[in-house]
Amino acid sequence: MYTSELYKKVAESTGLPDSKVKAVAEGLVHEILDCAKKGEPVRLGSFGIFKVRHVPEHLQNDPRHKGQKVTVKAHDKIVFQESATTKAYLNG
């Protein structure tokens, strides 16, 4: 599902205009990214937690040159950890 479709579905279910749904969704993403940049986890109710995980420098196979390794610099990335409620809902 594309974001525009998601905005329309949320707008239909809430009765809000598409433009307000889009503004709220983009604001939510912006706040999650701001918290991630500060290293703060964000818990979304019973959905789960967005948090930052540090990935140390490591060697990885070079996809362009088989058999060669490349060094990947240390970096941070956002990971999502679903809650037990979300996991139970998905797995029936």
Backbone hydrogen bonds in HBPLUS format (Angstrom, degrees):
<---DONOR---> <-ACCEPTOR-->    atom                        ^
c    i                          cat <-CA-CA->   ^        H-A-AA   ^      H-
h    n   atom  resd res      DA  || num        DHA   H-A  angle D-A-AA Bond
n    s   type  num  typ     dist DA aas  dist angle  dist       angle   num
A0005-GLU N   A0002-TYR O   3.09 MM   3  5.35 121.2  2.45 102.8 116.8     1
A0006-LEU N   A0002-TYR O   3.02 MM   4  6.36 155.2  2.08 151.1 158.9     2
A0007-TYR N   A0003-THR O   2.83 MM   4  6.10 162.0  1.86 157.9 161.8     3
A0008-LYS N   A0004-SER O   3.10 MM   4  6.30 156.8  2.15 141.8 147.6     4
A0009-LYS N   A0005-GLU O   2.98 MM   4  6.26 157.8  2.03 149.5 155.1     5
A0010-VAL N   A0006-LEU O   2.96 MM   4  6.20 164.9  1.98 156.2 160.0     6
A0011-ALA N   A0007-TYR O   2.85 MM   4  5.98 157.0  1.90 147.7 155.0     7
A0012-GLU N   A0008-LYS O   2.91 MM   4  6.12 155.3  1.97 146.9 153.1     8
A0013-SER N   A0009-LYS O   2.99 MM   4  6.23 157.6  2.04 147.1 153.1     9
A0014-THR N   A0010-VAL O   2.90 MM   4  5.97 140.3  2.06 147.8 157.6    10
A0015-GLY N   A0011-ALA O   2.80 MM   4  5.46 138.9  1.97 141.8 150.5    11
A0020-LYS N   A0017-PRO O   3.08 MM   3  5.49 125.5  2.39 107.8 120.6    12
A0021-VAL N   A0017-PRO O   3.14 MM   4  6.49 163.2  2.17 157.2 162.2    13
A0022-LYS N   A0018-ASP O   2.89 MM   4  6.09 161.9  1.92 155.0 160.0    14
A0023-ALA N   A0019-SER O   3.02 MM   4  6.17 157.7  2.07 140.4 146.4    15
A0024-VAL N   A0020-LYS O   2.92 MM   4  6.14 161.2  1.96 152.3 156.9    16
A0025-ALA N   A0021-VAL O   2.91 MM   4  6.08 166.1  1.93 152.8 157.0    17
A0026-GLU N   A0022-LYS O   2.91 MM   4  6.04 166.1  1.93 154.1 157.8    18
A0027-GLY N   A0023-ALA O   2.94 MM   4  6.01 149.5  2.03 139.6 148.6    19
A0028-LEU N   A0024-VAL O   2.87 MM   4  6.09 152.9  1.94 149.1 156.4    20
A0029-VAL N   A0025-ALA O   3.03 MM   4  6.32 161.5  2.06 150.1 154.2    21
A0030-HIS N   A0026-GLU O   2.96 MM   4  6.10 159.1  2.00 144.0 150.1    22
A0031-GLU N   A0027-GLY O   2.97 MM   4  6.19 158.8  2.02 148.9 153.8    23
A0032-ILE N   A0028-LEU O   2.97 MM   4  6.23 156.3  2.03 149.4 156.1    24
A0033-LEU N   A0029-VAL O   2.95 MM   4  6.20 159.6  1.99 152.1 157.4    25
A0034-ASP N   A0030-HIS O   2.92 MM   4  6.19 152.7  1.99 146.3 154.3    26
A0035-CYS N   A0031-GLU O   2.97 MM   4  6.18 161.8  2.00 149.4 153.6    27
A0036-ALA N   A0032-ILE O   2.92 MM   4  6.11 155.3  1.98 145.3 152.8    28
A0037-LYS N   A0033-LEU O   2.91 MM   4  6.11 154.2  1.98 147.7 153.9    29
A0038-LYS N   A0034-ASP O   3.24 MM   4  6.52 140.4  2.40 138.5 148.3    30
A0038-LYS N   A0035-CYS O   3.08 MM   3  5.12 126.8  2.37  96.1 110.0    31
A0040-GLU N   A0035-CYS O   2.87 MM   5  5.04 154.2  1.93 152.0 145.0    32
A0039-GLY N   A0036-ALA O   2.91 MM   3  4.83 148.1  2.01  98.7 109.1    33
A0042-VAL N   A0050-PHE O   2.82 MM   8  5.15 161.0  1.86 152.5 159.0    34
A0050-PHE N   A0042-VAL O   2.85 MM   8  5.15 160.9  1.89 149.3 152.1    35
A0044-LEU N   A0048-GLY O   2.85 MM   4  5.56 170.5  1.86 175.6 177.4    36
A0047-PHE N   A0044-LEU O   2.77 MM   3  5.48 151.6  1.85 152.3 157.8    37
A0083-SER N   A0047-PHE O   3.14 MM  36  5.65 162.9  2.17 123.6 121.9    38
A0049-ILE N   A0081-GLN O   2.89 MM  32  5.22 159.6  1.93 142.3 147.6    39
A0081-GLN N   A0049-ILE O   2.83 MM  32  5.22 165.8  1.85 154.2 159.0    40
A0051-LYS N   A0079-VAL O   2.96 MM  28  5.54 163.2  1.99 157.5 163.0    41
A0079-VAL N   A0051-LYS O   2.81 MM  28  5.54 167.8  1.82 168.0 172.3    42
A0053-ARG N   A0077-LYS O   2.82 MM  24  5.47 165.3  1.84 162.8 167.8    43
A0077-LYS N   A0053-ARG O   2.96 MM  24  5.47 150.5  2.05 145.1 154.5    44
A0055-VAL N   A0075-HIS O   2.69 MM  20  5.32 170.8  1.70 173.3 176.7    45
A0075-HIS N   A0055-VAL O   2.93 MM  20  5.32 152.8  2.01 146.9 155.5    46
A0058-HIS N   A0072-VAL O   3.12 MM  14  5.43 152.7  2.20 143.3 151.6    47
A0072-VAL N   A0058-HIS O   2.78 MM  14  5.43 177.4  1.78 171.8 171.6    48
A0060-GLN N   A0070-VAL O   2.88 MM  10  5.45 151.3  1.96 153.1 162.7    49
A0070-VAL N   A0060-GLN O   2.80 MM  10  5.45 159.2  1.84 158.4 165.1    50
A0062-ASP N   A0068-GLN O   2.90 MM   6  5.62 165.5  1.92 149.5 147.2    51
A0065-HIS N   A0062-ASP O   3.26 MM   3  5.45 137.0  2.46 103.1 113.9    52
A0068-GLN N   A0065-HIS O   3.12 MM   3  5.79 162.9  2.15 139.4 142.2    53
A0087-LYS N   A0083-SER O   2.97 MM   4  6.21 164.9  1.99 152.3 156.6    54
A0088-ALA N   A0084-ALA O   2.90 MM   4  6.04 158.3  1.95 146.0 151.8    55
A0089-TYR N   A0085-THR O   2.97 MM   4  6.18 154.4  2.04 145.3 152.4    56
A0090-LEU N   A0086-THR O   2.99 MM   4  6.24 160.5  2.03 153.1 157.5    57
A0091-ASN N   A0087-LYS O   3.04 MM   4  6.16 149.0  2.14 145.0 153.4    58
